């Protein structure tokens, strides 16, 4: 986004924060270059088989190249990196972009130039929101491209449900970026001091990210597999497993670990007759993504509305 294409407060924001915007652009370019470099590294490593095995094709062993296995480990944190970038965006909006002006009183100069408080805040929301959305979209597409080229024989590091991978595969990453901007603005107008506003933003966003990471599986109903071998496969996200009694009572394997002497037949000793596993198949990826995205966008909208109301109450 060029300052020449903007007018009024938006142009002022881009000019005042041009160094930060350049730094963000450099980080995005470095991230793209890292993914491209890893793909080139993997493609230049010799592999014997179509499934990227380095041992004899068709045997029972599977050994990827060091480049492929290392790249899988590196990319397994792509979602965490995007969440960290969103958190930094929120901290930047809360501190240097809004709270610092409120704390120092420089906002009065802008408001004296026929710029209303609402217009002033809207500009400080619109610019980072637009840039964060555009940048995150590019990074998500690049990450998906990089991950698709190094999956190999279903590595657990890059399974779609992993907390370090899932946020970078869809619109959830964009929703977190927008939520970060909204929460940063709300904390800034509430606290009106730079460092406390930045700290509060980090705490709020960190709590939301941690909470969804722990309870994300509850956003969509699971599928149940029943039988002697109900395991759904490597691409599924297992949630709970155990056995059913003849009356249909559920016995969970996790409860065996709480017993002092569980024994090898812990659940059968309690009357278990058939196994079950509750899981999310890969087909649940998009429902989970869209539900989480919708919740995050709703939270972002609420935070934005509250930020404008707080600003109007303080400076009516």
N, C-alpha and C positions, 0 to 999 in steps of 0.2 A: 504494500500500500504506500503510495507516494503522497507526501504532504501537499503536492501540487493539485491532487485530485480531491482534496478535502476542503471544507470551508469552516470558518468559525472555530469553535472550541475543539473540534476534532483535529484540525490542523495544528492548533497550539499544543495539544497533547502529543502528537507525533513528533513535533519539533523539540519539545522539552525532553522527551524520553527517547530520542533517536539513538543514543548509545545503548540503552537497554534493548531497543528493538533490533539493533545490529547484532548485539550479543545473542539474542534469541534466534536470529537468522543463522548465525554461525553454528549454534548448537544443533539446529535442525539439519544443516548441511553436513555436519560431522556425523550425525546419526544416520543419515541416508548413505553417506560414504562408507560407514562401518558395515552396514548391511550388505551393500554392493560388494565390498571387499571380501566379506565372508563368503558370499555366493561364488565369487571368482575363485577363492581359495579351495572351496569344496569341489567345484567343477574341474579344477586343474589337478586334483588328486586322483591317481589311478584306482579304478574299481573294476572287479571282474564280472559282476552280474547285474542284471536289470534291477534287482532290489538293493543295489549298492553294497553288496557283500564283497569282502576282499579274500574270503576263503573260496574253496571249490563250490561251484554253483550246484544247488540241489541237495547239499548235505544238511545235517542237523545243526550245524554251527553257523553263527552270524557274527561277523566282526567288521564294523565300519572302519573307514580310515580315521586317522587322528583328526584330520581337518573337519570331517563331518561330525564326529562326536563332540569335538571342542566347540564347533559352531552351534550345535544343538544346546550345549550348556550356556553359551553366551546369549543366545536368543531366548532362552527360557526365562529371562528377566525383562523381556521387552515390555510387558504390561506394567510391571513395577516401575520401570523408567518413565512411562507415560503418566502414571499416577503421580510420580515425583515431580514431573514437569508441571502438571496441573496444580499441585500444591504450591510450587514456586510461583506460578502465575497468580494464585490467590494471595499469597504473601506480598507479592509485588504490588498488586492492586490495592491491598489494604494499607500498606506502608507508604512507599515512595510516591504512589500515584494519587492517593486521596488523603490519608490521615496526615501526611506531612504538611500538606497545604492547609488543612484545617487547624493543625497545631500551630503553624507559624503565622497564620492569618493572611497568607498570600491569596487565598480564595477571594478576598474582598476586592482585589484589583479586577479580577475577571467579572465579578458581579456588578462592579461599577461601570463596566463597559457594555451595559444593556444585556448581559448574559444572565438569565434567571438561574437560581440554584438548581432547579430541575434540569435545565439544559446543560449546566455545568457538570452535573453528575452523570447525565446521559452520555455525554461525550467520553467520560472516563470509564464508562461501562462498554460503550459501543466499540471503541478502538481495540482494547484487549480481547473482547469477545470475538470480534471478527478475525483478528490475527490468530488467536488461539484455535478457533474453529478451523481455519484454513490450514494452519501448521499441523494440527492434530490429524486432520483428514489425510494429508500427505504422508505423515509418519505411519498411520494405520495401514494405508495401502502398501507402503514400502515394506512394512513388517510382514504383512500377509504374504507378499511376494517372496520375501526372504525365507519365511518359515516353510512355505510350500515347496521350496527347492531343496530342503535339507531334512525332511521328515524321515526318510529312510524306512526302516522296518519298525514303524510305530514307536518311536522313542517316548518314554514316560516323561522326559523333560519338557517336551513340547505338546503334551496332550492338551486339548482345547479347554478343559476344565481347570487347569492349574491356575492358581491365583496369580502367578507371575506371567501368565500367557493370556488368559481370558480377557482382561481389559483392553488389550491391544488388537483384538480381532474384530471389533465392530463399533457401533455407535456409542457404546458405553463410554469409550474414551472421550468422545466429543461432549457427552453429557457431563462428565466429570470436569472438563475444562470450563464449560459454561457455569457449572455450579461453583467452581473455584472463584470465578470473576464475581459472581453475585454475592457469595459469602464474604469475600474480601471487601467488597463495597459496604455491605451491611456492618461488618465489624469496624470498619473505618469510621463510619458516621456515628456509630454507637460509642466508641471509645475516644475517637478524635485525638489520639496520641499514637505516634508512629510505631514504636516497638511493642507496646501492649496490643495494638491492633494486629500487628503481624503475628504475634504469639497466639492470640485468640483464634485467628484464621487458621493457623497451622493445627491447633488443637481440634477445632470443629471439623475441618476437612479430614484430618487423620482419623478421627473417630468414625466419621461416615464411611471412609474407605475400609477401615478395619471391620466395621459392622457388616458391610455388604460382603466382604471377603469371607467372613465366618458364617453368614446366614444366607448366602446367595442361593443355595440349593432349595430353599423354601419358597422361592418366587414362582415355582411351577410344579405341579403335581408330578411325582416320580412314577416310573413304571416298575412293576414287580415281575421278577422271574421266579418260577417255582419248579422244583425238581431236584434230582440228585446232583445235577451239574448246572445250576441256574446262572453261572457267571456270564455276564452279558458280552464280554469281549473287551479288547484293549482300548477301543475308542469310546467306551461308555464311562460315565462318572458314577461309581458305586457310592451309595449313601449309607445304607444299613444292610446288614446280612445276619442270618441266623437260621432258625428252624421253626416249623409249625408243629404243634401237638395235634393229636387226633381231633381235638375239639376246636382247633383253629387258633389257639393262643399263640402269640408270637414270643419266641425266645431269642434273645440277641447274643451274638458272640461276644460283644463288648462287655456284657455282664459277667462272663466267665472270668475275666481278668480281675474282677473285684473279689472273687472267691479265694480263700486261702489254699485250697487244693482242688482246682477245677478238674484235673484229669483229662485224658485224651478224648473222652466221650462226654464232655461236660453237658451239652445240650440234650443228647440222647438219654443221659441219666435223669434228666428232668422231664422226659416224655416227648422229646422232639422226634418226629417221624419223617419229615421232608424239609429240604433246605429251601431258603428263599433269599433273594437279594433285591433291595429297592435301589433303583439307579436312574440316572438321566441318560438316555441314548443321545447320540450325536444330533438327532433330529430336534432335540430340545434346546439346541444352542441358540437359535434365533428367538424363540419365545422367551428364554431367560434374558437374552440381551435386550429385547424390546421392553420387557416389564421393568427391568432395572433402569433402562434409559428413561422410560416414562416417569418413574419415581424421582429420578435425579433432576429431570427437567422441571417437574412440579415443584421440587424443593428450591430449585434455582429461581423459578418464577416468584415463589413466596418470598424468598430472600430479597429479590429485586424490589418487589412492592414495598416490603418493610423498610428497605433502605431509603426509598423516596419519601415514605411517610415520616421516618425519623428525621430526615433532613428538613422536611417542611415544618415539623414540630419545633425543631431547634432554631430555625431561621425563618419563621413565618413573618 
